[in-house]
Amino acid sequence: MIRMLMAVFGIVELLFPDQLIDTLTKIAYEGGDEMNAKPWVTTVARIEGAVFLFLALFVVGKRCGGDSDEE
């Protein structure tokens, strides 16, 4: 379950970083409509999304034993 959530969040953050940043800023701050993120925040959000997706696909399942071939 955690693997799927990480993968979905990673994909959303990778493909739609500006919309995600705007939405989370509006949720987190009272004056969220008036705030603007610096230009580098979008790049960092995309990198974070790629890391979440990588972890979900290659690391989390292996460490939790979800993809083991042993019976």
N, C-alpha and C positions, 0 to 999 in steps of 0.2 A: 504494500500500500504506500509506504513512504517513498519507494522507488518511483511509483507512478506519479505521485505528487511532485517530486523533485523534477521529473522529466517534463511534466506539463508546465510547471513554473519556469523551468529553463527555456523551453520553447517559446513561451509567451514573452519572457524577458529578452530573448535573443531576437525575436521578430518584431516586437512592438515595445521597445524600451521607453520611448517618449510618452506613449499613452499610459504605460504602467507607472512611470515616475509621476506623471500628472495626477493620476488617480490616487496613488498612495500618499502624495503630498496633500491633496485635498482631504483625505481621511485623517491624516496625522496632525495637521495644523489647522488652527482656527482661521487664519488668513491664507489658506492654501491657494486660493484663486489668484492672489497677488504675488505669489512667489514664483521665481524663475530659476531653474537649475542652470548651473554653469555648463558650457559646451562639452567638457570632458566627462560629465556624468553619464551621458548616453553611451559613450564608448565603454566606460567601466561597467555599466549595466549589461551591455552585450557580452562582455568578457565573463561577468558573473553568471549570466544565463548559460553560456557555453560550458562553464565549469560545472554548474548544476546538472546539465544534461550529460556531460562526461561521467560525473560521479554516479548518476542514476543508471546509466547504461553499463558501466564497466566496474564500478567499485562496490556500491551498496549491496547489490545482489550477491556478490561473491563473499563479502564479509558476513552477511547474515545467513549464508547457507541456502539462499533461495534458488541458485542456479547449479547446485552441485549435481553431478551425475551418479553419485553414490546412492545405493539403496540399502 
